[in-house]
Amino acid sequence: MPKINVNGTTLFYDDQGPKDAPVLVLSHSLFFDQKMFAHQIAHLSKHIRIVSYDHRNQGQSAGSELKSVDMDTLTDDAVALIEALNLGPCFFAGNSMGGFIALRLAARRPDLLKGCIVLGCSGELEYKLADFSPLIDGVSAQGTEPFIDTLMYIMFGDDYLADPSRATEREHWRDYMLKLGPDIARSAHGVIHRTGVLNELKGCKVPMLILAGEQDHAYEVPLSENIAQTVAESQMFVIPKAGHSVALEQPEIVNKYISDFISAHS
């Protein structure tokens, strides 16, 4: 998988699927990497060009010296990646932190997008700042190990956490999060101290698909409904038995929604 130097950083990315097909860029959640979309890549890359990437300070992309890896910087990274690889206008899908980037792209660079897909997302200020701030301070001081059960609860829904058939996948992500060093707190700080973008989205004409997890412990369904009420050309669906990591937890349902959305707007 190649790397590319853009916007003052180095991003690790993957490019799969037919090169003459519609392009879908995948933007992952905090505490994950692009592999959280493995189910989407395996299924959708048969007829869609899929470009997935790791954010700066996460996965195999370059680290960051920023004390807070803010959403505006990550949005500029995404813009630079799309332009450098000549992907636009494309579809852009993001889960949670990736969704914060997707919303900013839709508001600020609609010329780069054919459609925007957000999963487990919010367009508002962090409403759980009082809960999340001490957690991120703890991760900054001690790493993720003392907080791993809390992180798993935040990132996944109840059904996924209890499903024995998903144990191997679940343990993969638990181990992945355990290996994250204290520097991941730089990215987490940027997430919880983000600005709201609902006002920027008023008048947005980019078609938008909004998917909310029924069991999302981080960003509950009404936050997705607020995005849908703000963006005129949007459609929203609540995914049953899914938590915060919507694309990972219910891939078959998500794949169908994404595939239909891209077909409708290509």
C-alpha positions as CSV (number, residue, x, y, z in Angstrom):
1,M,0.0,0.0,0.0
2,P,1.4,3.4,-1.0
3,K,2.0,6.6,1.0
4,I,1.6,10.1,-0.1
5,N,2.9,13.4,1.1
6,V,0.1,16.0,1.4
7,N,-0.6,19.0,3.6
8,G,2.6,18.7,5.5
9,T,2.1,15.1,6.5
10,T,2.4,11.6,5.1
11,L,-0.8,9.6,4.7
12,F,-0.9,5.8,4.2
13,Y,-3.7,4.8,1.8
14,D,-5.1,1.9,-0.2
15,D,-6.7,2.0,-3.6
16,Q,-8.9,-0.9,-4.8
17,G,-11.5,-1.5,-7.4
18,P,-12.0,-0.5,-11.0
19,K,-10.2,2.7,-11.9
20,D,-13.1,3.8,-14.2
21,A,-15.8,3.3,-11.5
22,P,-17.3,5.8,-9.2
23,V,-14.8,6.7,-6.4
24,L,-15.6,6.3,-2.7
25,V,-13.1,7.6,-0.1
26,L,-13.4,6.0,3.3
27,S,-12.4,7.9,6.5
28,H,-12.1,6.0,9.7
29,S,-13.0,6.5,13.4
30,L,-10.8,7.6,16.3
31,F,-9.0,4.6,17.8
32,F,-9.2,2.7,14.5
33,D,-7.5,2.6,11.2
34,Q,-8.7,2.1,7.6
35,K,-9.2,-1.6,8.3
36,M,-12.4,-0.8,10.1
37,F,-13.9,-0.7,6.6
38,A,-12.6,-4.2,5.6
39,H,-16.2,-5.4,5.0
40,Q,-17.0,-2.5,2.8
41,I,-13.8,-2.8,0.8
42,A,-14.2,-6.5,0.2
43,H,-17.8,-6.1,-1.0
44,L,-18.0,-2.7,-2.7
45,S,-14.7,-2.7,-4.5
46,K,-16.1,-5.2,-7.0
47,H,-17.9,-2.3,-8.7
48,I,-16.7,0.9,-6.9
49,R,-13.2,2.3,-6.7
50,I,-12.4,2.4,-3.0
51,V,-9.7,4.7,-1.6
52,S,-9.2,4.2,2.2
53,Y,-6.6,6.0,4.3
54,D,-5.2,6.4,7.8
55,H,-5.5,9.8,9.4
56,R,-2.4,11.6,10.5
57,N,-1.4,10.4,14.0
58,Q,-3.2,7.1,13.5
59,G,-2.7,3.8,11.7
60,Q,0.4,3.8,9.4
61,S,0.3,7.4,8.6
62,A,2.7,9.9,10.1
63,G,2.5,11.0,13.7
64,S,1.7,14.5,14.7
65,E,3.3,17.1,17.0
66,L,0.1,19.0,17.3
67,K,-1.2,19.0,20.8
68,S,-4.7,18.7,19.4
69,V,-5.1,17.1,16.0
70,D,-8.1,19.2,15.0
71,M,-10.9,18.4,12.6
72,D,-10.0,21.4,10.3
73,T,-6.5,20.0,9.8
74,L,-7.8,16.6,9.1
75,T,-10.3,18.1,6.6
76,D,-7.4,19.9,4.9
77,D,-5.6,16.5,4.8
78,A,-8.6,14.9,3.1
79,V,-8.9,17.8,0.6
80,A,-5.2,17.4,-0.3
81,L,-5.5,13.7,-0.7
82,I,-8.5,13.9,-3.0
83,E,-6.8,16.6,-5.1
84,A,-3.4,14.8,-5.2
85,L,-4.9,11.6,-6.4
86,N,-7.3,13.4,-8.7
87,L,-10.3,11.6,-7.1
88,G,-12.9,14.4,-7.2
89,P,-15.7,14.7,-7.5
90,C,-16.1,11.6,-5.4
91,F,-18.2,10.1,-2.7
92,F,-16.8,10.4,0.8
93,A,-17.9,8.3,3.7
94,G,-16.8,8.7,7.3
95,N,-17.6,7.0,10.6
96,S,-17.5,9.2,13.7
97,M,-14.3,11.3,13.4
98,G,-14.3,10.5,9.7
99,G,-17.9,11.8,9.6
100,F,-16.8,15.0,11.1
101,I,-14.4,15.4,8.2
102,A,-17.1,14.4,5.7
103,L,-19.5,17.1,7.0
104,R,-16.8,19.7,6.7
105,L,-16.0,18.7,3.2
106,A,-19.7,18.9,2.3
107,A,-20.0,22.4,3.8
108,R,-16.7,23.8,2.5
109,R,-15.6,21.9,-0.6
110,P,-18.8,20.7,-2.3
111,D,-17.0,20.8,-5.6
112,L,-15.0,17.8,-4.5
113,L,-18.1,15.6,-3.7
114,K,-20.8,13.8,-5.5
115,G,-22.2,12.6,-2.2
116,C,-21.5,12.5,1.5
117,I,-22.0,9.5,3.8
118,V,-21.8,9.9,7.6
119,L,-22.1,7.1,10.1
120,G,-22.3,7.5,13.9
121,C,-21.8,11.2,13.6
122,S,-22.7,14.6,15.0
123,G,-22.7,18.1,13.5
124,E,-22.6,19.7,16.9
125,L,-20.2,20.5,19.8
126,E,-19.2,17.6,21.9
127,Y,-22.2,17.1,24.3
128,K,-20.4,14.6,26.4
129,L,-17.3,16.8,27.0
130,A,-17.6,16.4,30.8
131,D,-17.4,12.6,30.4
132,F,-14.9,12.4,27.7
133,S,-12.4,15.0,28.8
134,P,-11.1,13.1,31.9
135,L,-11.0,9.9,29.9
136,I,-8.7,11.6,27.3
137,D,-6.6,13.1,30.0
138,G,-6.1,9.6,31.4
139,V,-5.2,8.2,28.1
140,S,-2.6,11.0,27.6
141,A,-1.0,10.1,30.9
142,Q,-1.3,6.3,31.0
143,G,-2.2,5.0,27.5
144,T,-5.3,3.1,26.7
145,E,-4.9,0.0,28.9
146,P,-6.5,1.3,32.1
147,F,-9.5,2.5,30.0
148,I,-9.9,-0.3,27.5
149,D,-13.3,-1.5,28.8
150,T,-14.7,2.0,28.6
151,L,-13.3,2.5,25.1
152,M,-14.9,-0.8,23.9
153,Y,-18.2,0.3,25.4
154,I,-18.0,3.7,23.7
155,M,-17.0,2.3,20.3
156,F,-19.4,-0.7,20.1
157,G,-23.0,-1.5,20.7
158,D,-24.4,-4.0,23.2
159,D,-25.3,-6.7,20.7
160,Y,-21.8,-6.6,19.0
161,L,-20.0,-6.8,22.4
162,A,-22.1,-9.8,23.4
163,D,-22.1,-11.7,20.1
164,P,-19.9,-14.8,20.3
165,S,-19.7,-15.1,16.5
166,R,-17.9,-11.7,16.4
167,A,-15.4,-12.6,19.2
168,T,-12.3,-12.9,16.9
169,E,-13.0,-9.5,15.2
170,R,-13.8,-7.9,18.6
171,E,-10.6,-9.1,20.1
172,H,-8.6,-7.8,17.1
173,W,-9.9,-4.3,17.8
174,R,-9.5,-4.6,21.6
175,D,-5.8,-5.6,21.0
176,Y,-5.4,-2.8,18.5
177,M,-6.7,-0.2,21.0
178,L,-4.5,-1.6,23.7
179,K,-1.4,-1.0,21.6
180,L,-2.1,2.6,21.0
181,G,0.3,4.8,22.9
182,P,-0.5,8.0,24.8
183,D,-0.1,10.1,21.7
184,I,-3.5,8.9,20.5
185,A,-4.8,11.4,23.0
186,R,-3.7,14.2,20.6
187,S,-6.3,12.9,18.1
188,A,-8.9,12.3,20.7
189,H,-8.5,15.9,22.0
190,G,-9.2,17.2,18.5
191,V,-12.4,15.1,18.3
192,I,-13.9,16.2,21.6
193,H,-12.9,19.9,21.3
194,R,-14.2,20.2,17.7
195,T,-16.4,23.1,16.6
196,G,-20.0,22.6,15.4
197,V,-20.8,22.6,11.7
198,L,-24.6,22.6,11.5
199,N,-24.7,26.3,10.7
200,E,-22.2,25.7,7.9
201,L,-24.4,23.0,6.5
202,K,-27.4,25.2,6.0
203,G,-28.0,25.4,2.3
204,C,-25.7,22.5,1.6
205,K,-26.6,20.9,-1.7
206,V,-24.4,17.8,-1.5
207,P,-26.6,14.7,-1.4
208,M,-26.1,13.1,2.0
209,L,-26.7,9.6,3.5
210,I,-26.9,9.5,7.3
211,L,-26.6,6.2,9.1
212,A,-27.1,6.1,12.9
213,G,-26.5,3.1,15.2
214,E,-29.5,2.2,17.3
215,Q,-27.2,1.4,20.2
216,D,-24.6,4.1,19.7
217,H,-23.2,5.0,23.2
218,A,-21.3,8.0,21.9
219,Y,-23.6,9.9,19.5
220,E,-27.2,8.9,19.9
221,V,-29.8,8.9,17.1
222,P,-31.1,12.5,17.7
223,L,-27.7,13.9,16.7
224,S,-28.0,12.3,13.3
225,E,-31.6,13.5,13.0
226,N,-30.3,17.1,13.6
227,I,-28.0,16.7,10.6
228,A,-30.8,15.3,8.5
229,Q,-33.1,18.2,9.4
230,T,-30.3,20.7,8.4
231,V,-29.3,19.2,5.1
232,A,-32.2,19.4,2.6
233,E,-31.0,16.7,0.2
234,S,-30.4,14.0,2.8
235,Q,-31.8,10.6,3.8
236,M,-31.3,9.0,7.2
237,F,-31.6,5.5,8.5
238,V,-31.3,3.9,11.9
239,I,-29.3,0.7,11.8
240,P,-30.6,-1.9,14.2
241,K,-28.3,-3.7,16.6
242,A,-25.4,-1.4,15.7
243,G,-23.4,0.8,18.1
244,H,-21.0,3.6,17.3
245,S,-18.9,1.7,14.7
246,V,-21.8,1.3,12.4
247,A,-20.0,0.1,9.2
248,L,-18.1,-2.5,11.1
249,E,-20.9,-3.8,13.3
250,Q,-23.6,-4.2,10.6
251,P,-21.7,-4.4,7.3
252,E,-24.3,-6.0,5.1
253,I,-27.0,-3.4,5.9
254,V,-24.5,-0.6,5.5
255,N,-23.1,-1.9,2.3
256,K,-26.6,-2.0,0.8
257,Y,-27.4,1.6,1.8
258,I,-24.0,2.8,0.5
259,S,-24.3,0.9,-2.8
260,D,-27.8,2.2,-3.4
261,F,-26.8,5.7,-2.6
262,I,-23.9,5.7,-5.0
263,S,-26.0,4.2,-7.7
264,A,-28.6,6.9,-7.3
265,H,-26.1,9.8,-7.4
266,S,-23.4,8.6,-9.9
